[in-house]
Amino acid sequence: MTDDPPRQVLERLRAIDWSGDFAAHEHANSRALLMREYLRRAARWARAYGAEESWPFFDIAECVAPEVRTPPDVAAELEQVLTGLAPSSLRKTCRGAVRWAVLRRAGVRFPQDLPDDPYEPLLLMYERGGGYSVEEFIDLDGAMLRVGTVESNLPARPFLASAPAALDALDAEGEITYYAKTGEGYPRSSPRGIVRRRVDDGPAYDEAFTRDLRWEPTEYLRRYELGHNETDHVEITAAEAAAFVESMTEKLTGS
């Protein structure tokens, strides 16, 4: 792959299967979290530059450095990639992501108190099943999100996971609740391990994320409910579960 940042983003967009209905459903949970993280980051940038009326899908680079433009040859190739894609806001964010890479290559200095690369969560979401449509909600073809407002998205908990293994670990059928095993020396932020309970059309499935870097059946929660397990646990968010998976993956694989 080229080492030129704008062309790297262009090639990522070129490789996306924009009609990936199966992938969108398969990755519904992670795609929803990535879209929510984009909305949070975009809200921070919109508030900082007085661009609330343009939020959520806008060219953030235009606010930061309007004089820095995408090179004509890259822009022309990008338009070929975007031909036929809808909605128009999707095309706008793709142009914005490439232009953001142009700003980074140009050495534009960004405010330190704002989120790094605002478009990266959206690019990851596109790569995991294509785009979206917008009416009353954002329809991710497998998940529905309320857009909200700049104000309501500002305090959202950051979702910083980006490794494929961590994102894959969030995707499964059913309603999912995550728990962290805690105890002395194992606070919520660095637990002994994590488990999840999936409820899918009635049955509940309990699974633990193991050192084999996959979810495997566990009796932990049922034993705890029966009073046979002294290890404590606390309910955590999907973002916290993803952070644990990413940390464990890095520790065990070195990547």
Buried (B, 14 or more C-beta within 10 A) or exposed (E): EEEBBBBBBBBBBEEBEBEBEEBBBBBBBBBBBBBBBBBBBBBBBBBBBEBEEBBBBBBBBBBBBEEBEBBEEBBEBBEEBBEEBEEEBBBBBBBBBBBBBBBBBEEBEBEEEBBEBBBBBBBBBBBBBBBBEBEEEBBBBBBEBEBBEBEEBBEBEEBBBBBBBBBBBBBBBBEBBBBBBBEEEBEEEEBBBBBBBBEEEEEEBBBBBEEEBEBEEBEBBEBBEEEEBEEBBEEBEBBBBBBBBBBBBEEEEEE
